C-alpha cells in the first residue's frame, strides 16, 4: 500500500522576504520584491529590473571559505533548507540518515559563477581561475553541499527541467516516500539567474519586459492584457516532506498532504505553447486522478503565470477546461506577480505558498490589476487575501520546450 506524504516544514528565500513569516506577510500584503537591479550596473541593458534579493548576508550562515566554493544559487538553497529543517522541528541525529534524502530543481544554477569566472580568465588569464569553479557551476552542487552539511545519505536527485524543475523535485520526493524508499526528503528549487549574460540575452529575444524599468513593482503582470514580458527573479523554496505515520509519531506540525503529481510533454514547439494546451490539461487531470480528488474539490490554483500573453492564455484555457464547469468558484493566483519568474525555484516557492495557504486557510492575493485579460475564463484572486475554506490546491508549472508539471496538495484533517 502506498504511503502518505505530508509537508512538515517550509523554508524560503525570496525577493520579498527571507524566512516563512516575512515571506508570508509580504505575500498577503501584496508587497512586491521586483526592483531596480542593485548587484551590478544594469544601465547597458534594456531590462534593468528583477526580483532581486536584498538583505541576504551569506556570512550569517556560512564561513567565508565555504562561500568561495558555492554559487549564489547554492547558498539560497542551503539557507532555505536550514529554515525548513528548523521549521519541521527535526533532530537529524535521532533519524536514520540513510532514509533522508534531497531533491533540488534549477534551470541555470551556476550561471553567476560561470560569468564571474569567465571574466576573470578573460581579463587576467587562466592561472587566476578559481579552483572551486568545477564545484560551483554544477547544477547538482546545491544537493551535494546540502547532503554533506546535514549528513544525510538517502536519495539525491537533481532536476534541470527549466521552470518545472522545482515542481518535479517535489513530485519525485513524494514518490520516493510513497514507495518506501525514504522517510524524509528535502525538496524544492533554487535559482540565481541575475547576471548580465542572461538578462541581456533574454531581453534581446523578447522574453523580458523592457517597458517598465521606471515602475518595477507593477512590471510582472501575469494574466493581464498589458503584459509585455517576464521579469526574472531569484531565490529558493524548500519543503520537508515526511511519511505521514513518521510525522505523527514525532508529533510534527503538518501543513498539508502531497496528494498527487504528474508531468507531461507537449512535444509541440521549442518556444511556443501548444495552442490547445493539451499537455497541461493532461498533467492537471492525471495529478488530480492520482490524488483521488475530483475537479469539483479544487479551491485554489497556484499558477505559473509567465507574463507572456500566449503562455498566460494557454494556462488560463487549461484551468478553464479542467475546472471551470465543475469548480467555478476556484481562484487562480500567481506568486510571479510579486517576485517575477524565478525559473527552477518557482515550484519550490510555489510549494511553500501551497502549504501555507492550506494551513492558514487563506488564498493569497494576485497583484491588483485593472486590465485583466478579457479572455481569462478562470477567476483571478483579488488584490486582498481571501480567507476561504481550502481543501485542495492545484500547483501548475510549465516551461519552454513543452514541459508541464502539476502537484496537488490536500488539507490534512
N, C-alpha and C positions, 0 to 999 in steps of 0.2 A: 504494500500500500504506500502511495506517495506521501511523503512527509509534508507538513505545513511549514510555510516560511513566513517569518514576521520581521518587521523593522523595529529594532530596539535602540538604535542610536542614529543621530544625524549630525553631520558637520559640514560647514560651508564657508568658503572664502569667496566673496562676491564683490562686484564693484560698488554695491550699495550697502554692504555690511559684512563684517568679519564675525563669524560665530552665529549660532542658531537664533538667539534672541535679537541681536542687532539686525540681522538679515530679515527676520520676520516682521519686526516693527517697521523697517523701511518698506517692506513689501506691502503691508496693509495700509501704510500711509501714502503709498504711491510715489515714493521717493526714488527718483531716477539716479542711476550710477553712471550715466553717459555724460562725458565732459570733454573739454579740450584736452588733448594729449599733453602730458607734462614730462614724461620719461625721456623724451628726446625732442629735438626741434622738428615739428611737423610742417613747418612753413613751406618746404618744397613740394609737399603732397597735395593732391586735390581733395582728399578726405583727411581732415585734421582732428577728428573726434573719435572717441571709442569708449567702451565700457571698461575704463582703466581702474585698477585697484589702487587706492591711496591709503596711507597709514599702516601699511604692512611692513614690518621690520623683521627680516629673517633671523636677525641676531636674538630676537625674543624666543626663538625655538631651536636654533642650531648654533654650533660653534663655527667660527669663521672658516676654519679649514674644511668643514663639511660643505659650506655654501659654495666653495670653489668647484666642487665636484658635481654640482647639480644645476640643471636648467631651472629657470623660474617656474615652469610648469610642474616640475618635480616638487619644488618647495610648497607650492599651493596644495598639491595632492597630499603630502605628508601632514601638513598642518590641518587640513580638513579631516583627515583620518584620525589624527590625535583628538580633535574636537569630538568626532563621532565616538571614539573609544571612551572618552570621559563621559559623554552623554549616556552611553549604554551602561555605565557602571560596571564594566568588565574588569576583572583582575586576571590578566592573561597567564599569570604564574599558576593559577589554580585550574587552568584549562589544558586540554591535550593539544599541544602546539601543532601536531600533525593533522589535526582536524579543523584547523583555522587557515583560511586562505584569503586571497585578494584577487580582485578583477578590476582592471583600470582601463578606461577608454580615453583616447585622444585622437586628434586628427593631424596636428602638426607639432606635437610636443617635441621640443628640442630645437625649434627654428630660431629662437633667440640666441642660443649657444652657437648655432651654425653661422648666423650672421656676424656675431661678435668675433668668432674665431677666424672667419674669412677675412674680416677687416684687418685683424692683427697680422695675419700671414701676408696679406697683400701689401700692407704698409711697412712691415718690419722684417718679414722673411720667415721661412718655416721654422727656424731654430727658436723663434719666440712663441711658437704654438703651445697651447696648454696640454699637459699630459693627461688631463681629465676629460678632454673633449669626446673621446671614444665612449665615455660613460654618459656624459651629459646630453648628447644628442640622441641617444637611443630612445625610441618610443616606449620600450619596456623598462626604462630606467627608474621611473617612479615606483613601479611594482617591486623592483629589486631592492631599492633603498628602504621601502616600507617594510618588506618582509625581514630585512636584516635588523632594522630598528626595533621592530616588535617581536622578533624571534619567532615568527610564525612559519610553519613548514608544510602547510597544506597546498591546495591547488593555487597556481599563479597563472593568471590569464591576462593578456593584453589585447585590446581591440583597437584597430585603426580603421574605423568604418566611417570617417567623416562625422557628420552631426549625430549619427545614430550610435556612435561608439559608447557613450555613457549608458544609454538605454540597453545596449547589447551586453555590457559588462554586468549590469544589474540582472538582466534576464539570465545570463549564463550562471551567475552566482546562485540565483533562485533554483536553477536546475541542478546545480551541484548539491545543494542542501536537500532538495526534494528527492533526489535519487539516493541520498545517504552517503555521498562522497565526503561531505564536510558538515560540521555542526554550526560553524560561524564563518561568514565571509564579509570582508570589507569590499564594498562595491560602489563604483561611481565613475566620474570622469574628471579630467583636468585639462587645462589649456592656458598657454601664454603666447598668443599669436601676434602681439602688438609690436611689430618691427617694420621698419620702412620697406623692406623687401616684399612682405606680404600685403601690407596696406596699399603700396603703390601698384602692385600687380592687380589686386582685386578691384581697385578703383578704376584702373585703366580698362579692365574687362567689363566694367559696368555693373559689378555686383554690389559695390558700396555706394551709399548716398554721398553726393558731393555738394548738395544744395542746402545743408543745414549746419554748416560749420559755425555759424553765429548763434544758433539755437539748439545746442546739443541735447538738451533734456527732452525735446519733442521730436528728435530725429528718427528714432526707431518707431515705425508705425505699422505694425502687423495688422492686417485686415482693414486697412484704411485705403480709401481710393486715391489719396495723395502720397502713398508710399513711393519713395524714389530709390530705394535700395537698402541693403543691410547696414547695420552698424556692428563692427567687430567688438567682442567683449572677451574678457579673460576671467579665470577663476577656477574653482573646483567645488564639487559637491560629492560627498561620500556618505553611504549608508552602512550601518552594521546590520546585516541580515543574519537571522538566527533560526534554528529549528524550533518550532513552537513549544514542544514539551521541554526542551533545554531552557528556553527563556522563562517558562512558567516555573520550572524547578528552582531557578535562582531569584525569582521574584522581580524579574525585569519589567520596566515600563515598556508597553507595546504601543507603538504608534499606529501601525496598520499591518495588514497581511498582503503579501505579494501573491495575487491570485492567478495571474496568467501572463504569458509572454509569447510573442511571435514576431519574427522578422521575415521580410519578403523582398523581392527584387522585381521591378517592373520590366527591366531589360528593354527599355524604350529608347533612351537618348542620353548621351553623356551630360548634357546641361539642361535640357528642357524637361519639365514634368510631364508625366503621362496625362493626356487630356482628360480621360475619364477617371483617373486616379485609382484604377483597379488594384494596384499594388498596395496602396494604403488602406483601401476598403477591406481587402483580404486580410491584411495584418490586424486591423481592428477587430474584425469578426472572429478570426481564429483566436486572438488573445482572449476575447470575451468568452468564447466557447470553452477554452481551457480553464478559465476562471470559474466556470459553472455559474455564470450570471447572464441575464438577458439584457438586451439593449435598453429595456424599459427601466432598469435599475440604475442606470448611469446618471449621476448628478452633475459631474464636473469633467470637462475635457481640458486637460493640461496640455495646451497646444504648442507646436514648434514655432509657428509664426515667423517667417523669414523676412518680412517687409519687402518681398518681391511679389508683384501683383499676380504673376502667373502661378507661382507656388502657393501663395495665400489662397488664391481662388481654388486651386486643386484641393488644398486641405479642407477648406470650408465646404466644398461639394461632397467630399468624402464623409465628413462629420454629418452632413445633412442626410446623405444616403443611408448611413448606418443608424442614426439616432433620431432624426427629427420627427419621423412619423410615430415612433414608439416612445421617445423621451423628449417631448417638445420643450420641457422646462429645464433641460440640461444647459448649463452655462459653459461658455468657452472663454479661456483667458490664456495669455501668453506672457511668461516672465521676460521674454525678449523685449517687450515694450518698455522695460525698466533697466535692463542690463545689456541689451544687444544680443547678438548671436555669439555664444561662447563655444561654438564648434563642438569638439569632443566632450567638453564639460557640460554641454546643455542637458543631457539626460540625467547626469548626476545632480545638478542643481534643481532640475525639474522634480527629481525624485524626492529631494528634501521638501519641496513645496507640496507634493502629493501627500507625503507622510504627515506634515504639519497641518495641512488642510483637513485631513480626516481626523486627526487627534483633536483639533481645536474647533472642528465643525464650522469652518469659515471658507467661503470661496474667495480667494484673493482677487483684488481688482485688476482689471485691464486698464492701462493708462488711458485717461479721458481722451475721447476723440469726437469731434462734431462732424466728421466726414467719413463715417463708416461706409465701407464699400457696399453699395446697394445690392450687389449680387450675393452678399453674405447671408446665407439662409440660417446658419446656426445663431443662437442667441449669445451675443457678446456680453461678458460680465461688465458691470458698470464701473465707474471710477472710484467707488467706495467698496470696502469689504462687505461681503454679504453673509451674515450668519444664516446658516441653512442646514437642515438635516442632510448629512452626506453619508452615503453608504458605499458608493463605487466611484472611483476616479479612473479615467482612461488617459494615459500619458502617451502622446504621439511624438515621434521623431522621424525625420526623413532627410535625405541629402541628395546632392547631385549624383549622377550615375544610377539613379533609380532605386536607392536603398530606402527601405521603410522599416520601422520598428515600433511596436506598441507594447506597453506594460499596463496591467490592470491591478490597481491597489484596492483593497476592500477594508472596510471598517471591521475591527475585531470586537465582537460583543461579549 
